[in-house]
Amino acid sequence: MELTETQEEYREWLIDLVLSANTIPEIAATREMLQQWMEAHPDDLGMMDGFDHLAMSQTIALSHAEGEKQAA
């Protein structure tokens, strides 16, 4: 897969977003950007792992939200 320098920079930025998203809104927005990337670059299979990471982050965020809800 051949990427331009700009695409490579965006890809790295997107990876950072995937790794740092930890609220439901951040996770949803990042998932949408990752989906758009995958539609434009379907052969970039390494980025598919981002969906798994976001799913785990969402589970954690929902668990924290539920715990806060029960504590209130």
N, CA, C and O atoms as a Tripos MOL2 file, in Angstrom:
@<TRIPOS>MOLECULE
protein
  288   287    72     0     0
PROTEIN
NO_CHARGES

@<TRIPOS>ATOM
      1 N           0.8430   -1.1670    0.0000 N.3       1 MET1
      2 CA          0.0000    0.0000    0.0000 C.3       1 MET1
      3 C           0.8980    1.2420    0.0000 C.2       1 MET1
      4 O           1.7500    1.4090    0.8730 O.2       1 MET1
      5 N           0.6940    2.0830   -0.9680 N.am      2 GLU2
      6 CA          1.4750    3.3060   -1.1180 C.3       2 GLU2
      7 C           0.6440    4.4990   -0.6630 C.2       2 GLU2
      8 O          -0.4370    4.7570   -1.1910 O.2       2 GLU2
      9 N           1.1670    5.2230    0.3260 N.am      3 LEU3
     10 CA          0.4760    6.4020    0.8420 C.3       3 LEU3
     11 C           1.3060    7.6440    0.5810 C.2       3 LEU3
     12 O           2.5360    7.5960    0.5690 O.2       3 LEU3
     13 N           0.6190    8.7530    0.3720 N.am      4 THR4
     14 CA          1.3250   10.0200    0.2820 C.3       4 THR4
     15 C           1.7920   10.4020    1.6870 C.2       4 THR4
     16 O           1.3620    9.8020    2.6720 O.2       4 THR4
     17 N           2.6580   11.3840    1.7740 N.am      5 GLU5
     18 CA          3.1280   11.8320    3.0840 C.3       5 GLU5
     19 C           1.9610   12.3420    3.9270 C.2       5 GLU5
     20 O           1.8980   12.0810    5.1290 O.2       5 GLU5
     21 N           1.0480   13.0610    3.3010 N.am      6 THR6
     22 CA         -0.1220   13.5880    4.0140 C.3       6 THR6
     23 C          -0.9990   12.4490    4.5210 C.2       6 THR6
     24 O          -1.4850   12.4990    5.6520 O.2       6 THR6
     25 N          -1.2070   11.4280    3.7030 N.am      7 GLN7
     26 CA         -2.0020   10.2830    4.1230 C.3       7 GLN7
     27 C          -1.3270    9.5450    5.2740 C.2       7 GLN7
     28 O          -1.9900    9.1140    6.2170 O.2       7 GLN7
     29 N          -0.0210    9.4040    5.1930 N.am      8 GLU8
     30 CA          0.7140    8.7250    6.2600 C.3       8 GLU8
     31 C           0.5980    9.5070    7.5710 C.2       8 GLU8
     32 O           0.4180    8.9140    8.6360 O.2       8 GLU8
     33 N           0.7010   10.8280    7.4940 N.am      9 GLU9
     34 CA          0.5500   11.6570    8.6890 C.3       9 GLU9
     35 C          -0.8640   11.5260    9.2600 C.2       9 GLU9
     36 O          -1.0320   11.4300   10.4760 O.2       9 GLU9
     37 N          -1.8750   11.5230    8.3970 N.am     10 TYR10
     38 CA         -3.2530   11.3660    8.8620 C.3      10 TYR10
     39 C          -3.4390    9.9980    9.5040 C.2      10 TYR10
     40 O          -4.1000    9.8710   10.5350 O.2      10 TYR10
     41 N          -2.8530    8.9790    8.8890 N.am     11 ARG11
     42 CA         -2.9690    7.6240    9.4290 C.3      11 ARG11
     43 C          -2.3800    7.5570   10.8390 C.2      11 ARG11
     44 O          -2.9830    6.9780   11.7430 O.2      11 ARG11
     45 N          -1.2020    8.1500   11.0180 N.am     12 GLU12
     46 CA         -0.5700    8.1710   12.3450 C.3      12 GLU12
     47 C          -1.4310    8.9350   13.3450 C.2      12 GLU12
     48 O          -1.5810    8.5110   14.4910 O.2      12 GLU12
     49 N          -1.9930   10.0530   12.9170 N.am     13 TRP13
     50 CA         -2.8770   10.8470   13.7730 C.3      13 TRP13
     51 C          -4.1110   10.0310   14.1700 C.2      13 TRP13
     52 O          -4.5530   10.0700   15.3190 O.2      13 TRP13
     53 N          -4.6570    9.2940   13.1990 N.am     14 LEU14
     54 CA         -5.8280    8.4660   13.4640 C.3      14 LEU14
     55 C          -5.4950    7.3420   14.4540 C.2      14 LEU14
     56 O          -6.3030    7.0360   15.3310 O.2      14 LEU14
     57 N          -4.3390    6.7390   14.3250 N.am     15 ILE15
     58 CA         -3.9050    5.7170   15.2800 C.3      15 ILE15
     59 C          -3.8520    6.3130   16.6830 C.2      15 ILE15
     60 O          -4.3180    5.6980   17.6410 O.2      15 ILE15
     61 N          -3.2820    7.5140   16.8020 N.am     16 ASP16
     62 CA         -3.2290    8.1740   18.1020 C.3      16 ASP16
     63 C          -4.6330    8.4080   18.6570 C.2      16 ASP16
     64 O          -4.8720    8.2340   19.8520 O.2      16 ASP16
     65 N          -5.5500    8.8010   17.7880 N.am     17 LEU17
     66 CA         -6.9380    9.0060   18.2290 C.3      17 LEU17
     67 C          -7.5640    7.7100   18.7320 C.2      17 LEU17
     68 O          -8.2260    7.6910   19.7700 O.2      17 LEU17
     69 N          -7.3490    6.6330   17.9890 N.am     18 VAL18
     70 CA         -7.8940    5.3270   18.3880 C.3      18 VAL18
     71 C          -7.3760    4.9540   19.7750 C.2      18 VAL18
     72 O          -8.1320    4.4740   20.6190 O.2      18 VAL18
     73 N          -6.0980    5.1750   20.0000 N.am     19 LEU19
     74 CA         -5.4930    4.7840   21.2670 C.3      19 LEU19
     75 C          -5.8940    5.6950   22.4280 C.2      19 LEU19
     76 O          -5.8390    5.2770   23.5840 O.2      19 LEU19
     77 N          -6.2920    6.9240   22.1370 N.am     20 SER20
     78 CA         -6.6050    7.8580   23.2130 C.3      20 SER20
     79 C          -8.0990    8.0760   23.4500 C.2      20 SER20
     80 O          -8.4720    8.6700   24.4610 O.2      20 SER20
     81 N          -8.9500    7.6190   22.5560 N.am     21 ALA21
     82 CA        -10.3950    7.8100   22.7280 C.3      21 ALA21
     83 C         -10.8660    7.0330   23.9580 C.2      21 ALA21
     84 O         -10.6590    5.8240   24.0530 O.2      21 ALA21
     85 N         -11.5050    7.7450   24.9060 N.am     22 ASN22
     86 CA        -11.9510    7.0370   26.1000 C.3      22 ASN22
     87 C         -13.3180    7.4630   26.6000 C.2      22 ASN22
     88 O         -13.7710    6.9790   27.6370 O.2      22 ASN22
     89 N         -13.9870    8.3590   25.8850 N.am     23 THR23
     90 CA        -15.3680    8.6800   26.2240 C.3      23 THR23
     91 C         -16.2540    8.1930   25.0840 C.2      23 THR23
     92 O         -15.7880    8.0050   23.9600 O.2      23 THR23
     93 N         -17.5190    7.9930   25.3800 N.am     24 ILE24
     94 CA        -18.4310    7.4940   24.3380 C.3      24 ILE24
     95 C         -18.4340    8.4090   23.1110 C.2      24 ILE24
     96 O         -18.3450    7.9050   21.9910 O.2      24 ILE24
     97 N         -18.5330    9.7500   23.2780 N.am     25 PRO25
     98 CA        -18.5030   10.6130   22.0900 C.3      25 PRO25
     99 C         -17.1760   10.5380   21.3170 C.2      25 PRO25
    100 O         -17.1790   10.5340   20.0860 O.2      25 PRO25
    101 N         -16.0510   10.4800   22.0310 N.am     26 GLU26
    102 CA        -14.7570   10.3550   21.3610 C.3      26 GLU26
    103 C         -14.6620    9.0390   20.5990 C.2      26 GLU26
    104 O         -14.1740    9.0010   19.4700 O.2      26 GLU26
    105 N         -15.1220    7.9850   21.2090 N.am     27 ILE27
    106 CA        -15.0720    6.6620   20.5750 C.3      27 ILE27
    107 C         -15.9450    6.6420   19.3250 C.2      27 ILE27
    108 O         -15.5310    6.1170   18.2910 O.2      27 ILE27
    109 N         -17.1420    7.2040   19.4070 N.am     28 ALA28
    110 CA        -18.0510    7.2300   18.2570 C.3      28 ALA28
    111 C         -17.4530    8.0330   17.1040 C.2      28 ALA28
    112 O         -17.5000    7.6000   15.9530 O.2      28 ALA28
    113 N         -16.8940    9.1980   17.4120 N.am     29 ALA29
    114 CA        -16.3010   10.0390   16.3670 C.3      29 ALA29
    115 C         -15.0890    9.3520   15.7390 C.2      29 ALA29
    116 O         -14.9080    9.3920   14.5220 O.2      29 ALA29
    117 N         -14.2710    8.7280   16.5670 N.am     30 THR30
    118 CA        -13.0790    8.0430   16.0650 C.3      30 THR30
    119 C         -13.4700    6.8410   15.2170 C.2      30 THR30
    120 O         -12.8470    6.5740   14.1890 O.2      30 THR30
    121 N         -14.4980    6.1150   15.6440 N.am     31 ARG31
    122 CA        -14.9650    4.9620   14.8570 C.3      31 ARG31
    123 C         -15.4210    5.4200   13.4700 C.2      31 ARG31
    124 O         -15.1500    4.7480   12.4750 O.2      31 ARG31
    125 N         -16.1080    6.5530   13.4040 N.am     32 GLU32
    126 CA        -16.5730    7.0770   12.1210 C.3      32 GLU32
    127 C         -15.3830    7.4490   11.2270 C.2      32 GLU32
    128 O         -15.3820    7.1440   10.0340 O.2      32 GLU32
    129 N         -14.3770    8.1060   11.8030 N.am     33 MET33
    130 CA        -13.1860    8.4660   11.0160 C.3      33 MET33
    131 C         -12.4410    7.2240   10.5540 C.2      33 MET33
    132 O         -11.9440    7.1800    9.4280 O.2      33 MET33
    133 N         -12.3600    6.2190   11.4110 N.am     34 LEU34
    134 CA        -11.6930    4.9710   11.0470 C.3      34 LEU34
    135 C         -12.4630    4.2690    9.9330 C.2      34 LEU34
    136 O         -11.8610    3.7110    9.0160 O.2      34 LEU34
    137 N         -13.7780    4.2950   10.0110 N.am     35 GLN35
    138 CA        -14.6020    3.6990    8.9610 C.3      35 GLN35
    139 C         -14.3570    4.3960    7.6220 C.2      35 GLN35
    140 O         -14.2350    3.7420    6.5870 O.2      35 GLN35
    141 N         -14.2880    5.7170    7.6520 N.am     36 GLN36
    142 CA        -14.0210    6.4670    6.4190 C.3      36 GLN36
    143 C         -12.6440    6.1290    5.8610 C.2      36 GLN36
    144 O         -12.4790    5.9910    4.6490 O.2      36 GLN36
    145 N         -11.6580    5.9980    6.7430 N.am     37 TRP37
    146 CA        -10.3240    5.6140    6.3030 C.3      37 TRP37
    147 C         -10.3590    4.2400    5.6340 C.2      37 TRP37
    148 O          -9.7740    4.0480    4.5690 O.2      37 TRP37
    149 N         -11.0390    3.3020    6.2540 N.am     38 MET38
    150 CA        -11.0840    1.9470    5.7070 C.3      38 MET38
    151 C         -11.8220    1.8930    4.3760 C.2      38 MET38
    152 O         -11.4740    1.0980    3.5030 O.2      38 MET38
    153 N         -12.8340    2.7300    4.2180 N.am     39 GLU39
    154 CA        -13.5320    2.7770    2.9280 C.3      39 GLU39
    155 C         -12.6120    3.3010    1.8310 C.2      39 GLU39
    156 O         -12.6730    2.8460    0.6890 O.2      39 GLU39
    157 N         -11.7630    4.2560    2.1850 N.am     40 ALA40
    158 CA        -10.8310    4.8270    1.2190 C.3      40 ALA40
    159 C          -9.5940    3.9620    1.0180 C.2      40 ALA40
    160 O          -8.9590    4.0230   -0.0350 O.2      40 ALA40
    161 N          -9.2440    3.1500    2.0270 N.am     41 HIS41
    162 CA         -8.0300    2.3250    1.9980 C.3      41 HIS41
    163 C          -8.3470    0.9040    2.4670 C.2      41 HIS41
    164 O          -7.8630    0.4810    3.5170 O.2      41 HIS41
    165 N          -9.1520    0.1650    1.7060 N.am     42 PRO42
    166 CA         -9.5770   -1.1750    2.1600 C.3      42 PRO42
    167 C          -8.4350   -2.1810    2.2880 C.2      42 PRO42
    168 O          -8.5920   -3.2140    2.9390 O.2      42 PRO42
    169 N          -7.3100   -1.8940    1.6850 N.am     43 ASP43
    170 CA         -6.1820   -2.8200    1.7840 C.3      43 ASP43
    171 C          -5.2970   -2.5510    3.0050 C.2      43 ASP43
    172 O          -4.3040   -3.2500    3.2070 O.2      43 ASP43
    173 N          -5.6390   -1.5610    3.8120 N.am     44 ASP44
    174 CA         -4.8660   -1.2330    5.0150 C.3      44 ASP44
    175 C          -5.3800   -2.0730    6.1880 C.2      44 ASP44
    176 O          -6.0010   -1.5580    7.1170 O.2      44 ASP44
    177 N          -5.1100   -3.3500    6.1220 N.am     45 LEU45
    178 CA         -5.6660   -4.2880    7.0980 C.3      45 LEU45
    179 C          -5.1680   -4.0520    8.5160 C.2      45 LEU45
    180 O          -5.8470   -4.4240    9.4730 O.2      45 LEU45
    181 N          -4.0030   -3.4460    8.6710 N.am     46 GLY46
    182 CA         -3.4790   -3.1540    9.9950 C.3      46 GLY46
    183 C          -4.3720   -2.2030   10.7780 C.2      46 GLY46
    184 O          -4.3870   -2.2360   12.0080 O.2      46 GLY46
    185 N          -5.1060   -1.3670   10.0820 N.am     47 MET47
    186 CA         -5.9840   -0.4170   10.7610 C.3      47 MET47
    187 C          -7.2610   -1.0860   11.2760 C.2      47 MET47
    188 O          -7.9750   -0.5130   12.1000 O.2      47 MET47
    189 N          -7.5440   -2.2770   10.8010 N.am     48 MET48
    190 CA         -8.7510   -2.9840   11.2550 C.3      48 MET48
    191 C          -8.7090   -3.2450   12.7590 C.2      48 MET48
    192 O          -9.7540   -3.2910   13.4080 O.2      48 MET48
    193 N          -7.5210   -3.4150   13.3130 N.am     49 ASP49
    194 CA         -7.3810   -3.6330   14.7540 C.3      49 ASP49
    195 C          -7.9410   -2.4680   15.5610 C.2      49 ASP49
    196 O          -8.3270   -2.6280   16.7190 O.2      49 ASP49
    197 N          -7.9800   -1.3010   14.9390 N.am     50 GLY50
    198 CA         -8.5240   -0.1310   15.6120 C.3      50 GLY50
    199 C          -9.9650   -0.3250   16.0440 C.2      50 GLY50
    200 O         -10.3750    0.1860   17.0870 O.2      50 GLY50
    201 N         -10.7390   -1.0590   15.2520 N.am     51 PHE51
    202 CA        -12.1340   -1.3080   15.6150 C.3      51 PHE51
    203 C         -12.2290   -2.1460   16.8840 C.2      51 PHE51
    204 O         -13.0880   -1.9030   17.7320 O.2      51 PHE51
    205 N         -11.3440   -3.1350   17.0110 N.am     52 ASP52
    206 CA        -11.3200   -3.9550   18.2310 C.3      52 ASP52
    207 C         -10.9420   -3.1080   19.4420 C.2      52 ASP52
    208 O         -11.5470   -3.2260   20.5070 O.2      52 ASP52
    209 N          -9.9410   -2.2570   19.2680 N.am     53 HIS53
    210 CA         -9.5150   -1.3970   20.3710 C.3      53 HIS53
    211 C         -10.6530   -0.4600   20.7900 C.2      53 HIS53
    212 O         -10.8930   -0.2640   21.9820 O.2      53 HIS53
    213 N         -11.3450    0.1100   19.8150 N.am     54 LEU54
    214 CA        -12.4590    1.0090   20.1300 C.3      54 LEU54
    215 C         -13.5960    0.2630   20.8180 C.2      54 LEU54
    216 O         -14.2450    0.8120   21.7080 O.2      54 LEU54
    217 N         -13.8410   -0.9730   20.4190 N.am     55 ALA55
    218 CA        -14.8850   -1.7680   21.0680 C.3      55 ALA55
    219 C         -14.5330   -2.0150   22.5370 C.2      55 ALA55
    220 O         -15.3990   -1.9340   23.4080 O.2      55 ALA55
    221 N         -13.2650   -2.3160   22.8070 N.am     56 MET56
    222 CA        -12.8480   -2.5150   24.2000 C.3      56 MET56
    223 C         -12.9460   -1.2090   24.9860 C.2      56 MET56
    224 O         -13.3820   -1.2030   26.1370 O.2      56 MET56
    225 N         -12.5410   -0.1110   24.3630 N.am     57 SER57
    226 CA        -12.6200    1.1910   25.0220 C.3      57 SER57
    227 C         -14.0660    1.5500   25.3330 C.2      57 SER57
    228 O         -14.3590    2.1220   26.3830 O.2      57 SER57
    229 N         -14.9690    1.2140   24.4180 N.am     58 GLN58
    230 CA        -16.3830    1.4920   24.6360 C.3      58 GLN58
    231 C         -16.9250    0.6660   25.7950 C.2      58 GLN58
    232 O         -17.6870    1.1780   26.6160 O.2      58 GLN58
    233 N         -16.5520   -0.5760   25.8690 N.am     59 THR59
    234 CA        -16.9810   -1.4260   26.9820 C.3      59 THR59
    235 C         -16.5260   -0.8390   28.3100 C.2      59 THR59
    236 O         -17.2940   -0.7940   29.2710 O.2      59 THR59
    237 N         -15.2920   -0.3940   28.3620 N.am     60 ILE60
    238 CA        -14.7610    0.2070   29.5840 C.3      60 ILE60
    239 C         -15.4960    1.4960   29.9110 C.2      60 ILE60
    240 O         -15.8650    1.7250   31.0630 O.2      60 ILE60
    241 N         -15.7140    2.3490   28.9010 N.am     61 ALA61
    242 CA        -16.3990    3.6230   29.1290 C.3      61 ALA61
    243 C         -17.8330    3.3940   29.6200 C.2      61 ALA61
    244 O         -18.3030    4.0960   30.5160 O.2      61 ALA61
    245 N         -18.5130    2.4290   29.0430 N.am     62 LEU62
    246 CA        -19.8830    2.1310   29.4720 C.3      62 LEU62
    247 C         -19.8960    1.5780   30.8890 C.2      62 LEU62
    248 O         -20.7980    1.8850   31.6680 O.2      62 LEU62
    249 N         -18.9020    0.7660   31.2260 N.am     63 SER63
    250 CA        -18.8010    0.2210   32.5730 C.3      63 SER63
    251 C         -18.5860    1.3350   33.5880 C.2      63 SER63
    252 O         -19.2020    1.3370   34.6540 O.2      63 SER63
    253 N         -17.7170    2.2760   33.2600 N.am     64 HIS64
    254 CA        -17.4660    3.4070   34.1510 C.3      64 HIS64
    255 C         -18.7250    4.2570   34.3060 C.2      64 HIS64
    256 O         -19.0520    4.6990   35.4080 O.2      64 HIS64
    257 N         -19.4220    4.4810   33.2040 N.am     65 ALA65
    258 CA        -20.6450    5.2820   33.2430 C.3      65 ALA65
    259 C         -21.7070    4.5970   34.1030 C.2      65 ALA65
    260 O         -22.4170    5.2560   34.8630 O.2      65 ALA65
    261 N         -21.8120    3.2760   33.9810 N.am     66 GLU66
    262 CA        -22.7810    2.5290   34.7890 C.3      66 GLU66
    263 C         -22.4080    2.5920   36.2590 C.2      66 GLU66
    264 O         -23.2810    2.7340   37.1150 O.2      66 GLU66
    265 N         -21.1200    2.4890   36.5600 N.am     67 GLY67
    266 CA        -20.6670    2.5680   37.9520 C.3      67 GLY67
    267 C         -20.9620    3.9330   38.5470 C.2      67 GLY67
    268 O         -21.3700    4.0250   39.7040 O.2      67 GLY67
    269 N         -20.7640    4.9880   37.7800 N.am     68 GLU68
    270 CA        -21.0590    6.3420   38.2490 C.3      68 GLU68
    271 C         -22.5520    6.5180   38.4510 C.2      68 GLU68
    272 O         -22.9850    7.1840   39.3910 O.2      68 GLU68
    273 N         -23.3240    5.9300   37.5820 N.am     69 LYS69
    274 CA        -24.7880    6.0170   37.6650 C.3      69 LYS69
    275 C         -25.2870    5.3280   38.9370 C.2      69 LYS69
    276 O         -26.1720    5.8450   39.6190 O.2      69 LYS69
    277 N         -24.7190    4.1630   39.2540 N.am     70 GLN70
    278 CA        -25.1380    3.4270   40.4540 C.3      70 GLN70
    279 C         -24.6820    4.1230   41.7220 C.2      70 GLN70
    280 O         -25.3380    4.0240   42.7590 O.2      70 GLN70
    281 N         -23.5500    4.8340   41.6460 N.am     71 ALA71
    282 CA        -23.0270    5.5290   42.8260 C.3      71 ALA71
    283 C         -23.8420    6.7780   43.1600 C.2      71 ALA71
    284 O         -23.8400    7.2490   44.2970 O.2      71 ALA71
    285 N         -24.5300    7.2980   42.1640 N.am     72 ALA72
    286 CA        -25.2970    8.5460   42.3740 C.3      72 ALA72
    287 C         -26.6180    8.3150   43.0610 C.2      72 ALA72
    288 O         -27.3630    9.2650   43.3010 O.2      72 ALA72
@<TRIPOS>BOND
     1     1     2 1
     2     2     3 1
     3     3     4 2
     4     3     5 am
     5     5     6 1
     6     6     7 1
     7     7     8 2
     8     7     9 am
     9     9    10 1
    10    10    11 1
    11    11    12 2
    12    11    13 am
    13    13    14 1
    14    14    15 1
    15    15    16 2
    16    15    17 am
    17    17    18 1
    18    18    19 1
    19    19    20 2
    20    19    21 am
    21    21    22 1
    22    22    23 1
    23    23    24 2
    24    23    25 am
    25    25    26 1
    26    26    27 1
    27    27    28 2
    28    27    29 am
    29    29    30 1
    30    30    31 1
    31    31    32 2
    32    31    33 am
    33    33    34 1
    34    34    35 1
    35    35    36 2
    36    35    37 am
    37    37    38 1
    38    38    39 1
    39    39    40 2
    40    39    41 am
    41    41    42 1
    42    42    43 1
    43    43    44 2
    44    43    45 am
    45    45    46 1
    46    46    47 1
    47    47    48 2
    48    47    49 am
    49    49    50 1
    50    50    51 1
    51    51    52 2
    52    51    53 am
    53    53    54 1
    54    54    55 1
    55    55    56 2
    56    55    57 am
    57    57    58 1
    58    58    59 1
    59    59    60 2
    60    59    61 am
    61    61    62 1
    62    62    63 1
    63    63    64 2
    64    63    65 am
    65    65    66 1
    66    66    67 1
    67    67    68 2
    68    67    69 am
    69    69    70 1
    70    70    71 1
    71    71    72 2
    72    71    73 am
    73    73    74 1
    74    74    75 1
    75    75    76 2
    76    75    77 am
    77    77    78 1
    78    78    79 1
    79    79    80 2
    80    79    81 am
    81    81    82 1
    82    82    83 1
    83    83    84 2
    84    83    85 am
    85    85    86 1
    86    86    87 1
    87    87    88 2
    88    87    89 am
    89    89    90 1
    90    90    91 1
    91    91    92 2
    92    91    93 am
    93    93    94 1
    94    94    95 1
    95    95    96 2
    96    95    97 am
    97    97    98 1
    98    98    99 1
    99    99   100 2
   100    99   101 am
   101   101   102 1
   102   102   103 1
   103   103   104 2
   104   103   105 am
   105   105   106 1
   106   106   107 1
   107   107   108 2
   108   107   109 am
   109   109   110 1
   110   110   111 1
   111   111   112 2
   112   111   113 am
   113   113   114 1
   114   114   115 1
   115   115   116 2
   116   115   117 am
   117   117   118 1
   118   118   119 1
   119   119   120 2
   120   119   121 am
   121   121   122 1
   122   122   123 1
   123   123   124 2
   124   123   125 am
   125   125   126 1
   126   126   127 1
   127   127   128 2
   128   127   129 am
   129   129   130 1
   130   130   131 1
   131   131   132 2
   132   131   133 am
   133   133   134 1
   134   134   135 1
   135   135   136 2
   136   135   137 am
   137   137   138 1
   138   138   139 1
   139   139   140 2
   140   139   141 am
   141   141   142 1
   142   142   143 1
   143   143   144 2
   144   143   145 am
   145   145   146 1
   146   146   147 1
   147   147   148 2
   148   147   149 am
   149   149   150 1
   150   150   151 1
   151   151   152 2
   152   151   153 am
   153   153   154 1
   154   154   155 1
   155   155   156 2
   156   155   157 am
   157   157   158 1
   158   158   159 1
   159   159   160 2
   160   159   161 am
   161   161   162 1
   162   162   163 1
   163   163   164 2
   164   163   165 am
   165   165   166 1
   166   166   167 1
   167   167   168 2
   168   167   169 am
   169   169   170 1
   170   170   171 1
   171   171   172 2
   172   171   173 am
   173   173   174 1
   174   174   175 1
   175   175   176 2
   176   175   177 am
   177   177   178 1
   178   178   179 1
   179   179   180 2
   180   179   181 am
   181   181   182 1
   182   182   183 1
   183   183   184 2
   184   183   185 am
   185   185   186 1
   186   186   187 1
   187   187   188 2
   188   187   189 am
   189   189   190 1
   190   190   191 1
   191   191   192 2
   192   191   193 am
   193   193   194 1
   194   194   195 1
   195   195   196 2
   196   195   197 am
   197   197   198 1
   198   198   199 1
   199   199   200 2
   200   199   201 am
   201   201   202 1
   202   202   203 1
   203   203   204 2
   204   203   205 am
   205   205   206 1
   206   206   207 1
   207   207   208 2
   208   207   209 am
   209   209   210 1
   210   210   211 1
   211   211   212 2
   212   211   213 am
   213   213   214 1
   214   214   215 1
   215   215   216 2
   216   215   217 am
   217   217   218 1
   218   218   219 1
   219   219   220 2
   220   219   221 am
   221   221   222 1
   222   222   223 1
   223   223   224 2
   224   223   225 am
   225   225   226 1
   226   226   227 1
   227   227   228 2
   228   227   229 am
   229   229   230 1
   230   230   231 1
   231   231   232 2
   232   231   233 am
   233   233   234 1
   234   234   235 1
   235   235   236 2
   236   235   237 am
   237   237   238 1
   238   238   239 1
   239   239   240 2
   240   239   241 am
   241   241   242 1
   242   242   243 1
   243   243   244 2
   244   243   245 am
   245   245   246 1
   246   246   247 1
   247   247   248 2
   248   247   249 am
   249   249   250 1
   250   250   251 1
   251   251   252 2
   252   251   253 am
   253   253   254 1
   254   254   255 1
   255   255   256 2
   256   255   257 am
   257   257   258 1
   258   258   259 1
   259   259   260 2
   260   259   261 am
   261   261   262 1
   262   262   263 1
   263   263   264 2
   264   263   265 am
   265   265   266 1
   266   266   267 1
   267   267   268 2
   268   267   269 am
   269   269   270 1
   270   270   271 1
   271   271   272 2
   272   271   273 am
   273   273   274 1
   274   274   275 1
   275   275   276 2
   276   275   277 am
   277   277   278 1
   278   278   279 1
   279   279   280 2
   280   279   281 am
   281   281   282 1
   282   282   283 1
   283   283   284 2
   284   283   285 am
   285   285   286 1
   286   286   287 1
   287   287   288 2
@<TRIPOS>SUBSTRUCTURE
     1 MET1         2 RESIDUE 1 A MET
     2 GLU2         6 RESIDUE 1 A GLU
     3 LEU3        10 RESIDUE 1 A LEU
     4 THR4        14 RESIDUE 1 A THR
     5 GLU5        18 RESIDUE 1 A GLU
     6 THR6        22 RESIDUE 1 A THR
     7 GLN7        26 RESIDUE 1 A GLN
     8 GLU8        30 RESIDUE 1 A GLU
     9 GLU9        34 RESIDUE 1 A GLU
    10 TYR10       38 RESIDUE 1 A TYR
    11 ARG11       42 RESIDUE 1 A ARG
    12 GLU12       46 RESIDUE 1 A GLU
    13 TRP13       50 RESIDUE 1 A TRP
    14 LEU14       54 RESIDUE 1 A LEU
    15 ILE15       58 RESIDUE 1 A ILE
    16 ASP16       62 RESIDUE 1 A ASP
    17 LEU17       66 RESIDUE 1 A LEU
    18 VAL18       70 RESIDUE 1 A VAL
    19 LEU19       74 RESIDUE 1 A LEU
    20 SER20       78 RESIDUE 1 A SER
    21 ALA21       82 RESIDUE 1 A ALA
    22 ASN22       86 RESIDUE 1 A ASN
    23 THR23       90 RESIDUE 1 A THR
    24 ILE24       94 RESIDUE 1 A ILE
    25 PRO25       98 RESIDUE 1 A PRO
    26 GLU26      102 RESIDUE 1 A GLU
    27 ILE27      106 RESIDUE 1 A ILE
    28 ALA28      110 RESIDUE 1 A ALA
    29 ALA29      114 RESIDUE 1 A ALA
    30 THR30      118 RESIDUE 1 A THR
    31 ARG31      122 RESIDUE 1 A ARG
    32 GLU32      126 RESIDUE 1 A GLU
    33 MET33      130 RESIDUE 1 A MET
    34 LEU34      134 RESIDUE 1 A LEU
    35 GLN35      138 RESIDUE 1 A GLN
    36 GLN36      142 RESIDUE 1 A GLN
    37 TRP37      146 RESIDUE 1 A TRP
    38 MET38      150 RESIDUE 1 A MET
    39 GLU39      154 RESIDUE 1 A GLU
    40 ALA40      158 RESIDUE 1 A ALA
    41 HIS41      162 RESIDUE 1 A HIS
    42 PRO42      166 RESIDUE 1 A PRO
    43 ASP43      170 RESIDUE 1 A ASP
    44 ASP44      174 RESIDUE 1 A ASP
    45 LEU45      178 RESIDUE 1 A LEU
    46 GLY46      182 RESIDUE 1 A GLY
    47 MET47      186 RESIDUE 1 A MET
    48 MET48      190 RESIDUE 1 A MET
    49 ASP49      194 RESIDUE 1 A ASP
    50 GLY50      198 RESIDUE 1 A GLY
    51 PHE51      202 RESIDUE 1 A PHE
    52 ASP52      206 RESIDUE 1 A ASP
    53 HIS53      210 RESIDUE 1 A HIS
    54 LEU54      214 RESIDUE 1 A LEU
    55 ALA55      218 RESIDUE 1 A ALA
    56 MET56      222 RESIDUE 1 A MET
    57 SER57      226 RESIDUE 1 A SER
    58 GLN58      230 RESIDUE 1 A GLN
    59 THR59      234 RESIDUE 1 A THR
    60 ILE60      238 RESIDUE 1 A ILE
    61 ALA61      242 RESIDUE 1 A ALA
    62 LEU62      246 RESIDUE 1 A LEU
    63 SER63      250 RESIDUE 1 A SER
    64 HIS64      254 RESIDUE 1 A HIS
    65 ALA65      258 RESIDUE 1 A ALA
    66 GLU66      262 RESIDUE 1 A GLU
    67 GLY67      266 RESIDUE 1 A GLY
    68 GLU68      270 RESIDUE 1 A GLU
    69 LYS69      274 RESIDUE 1 A LYS
    70 GLN70      278 RESIDUE 1 A GLN
    71 ALA71      282 RESIDUE 1 A ALA
    72 ALA72      286 RESIDUE 1 A ALA
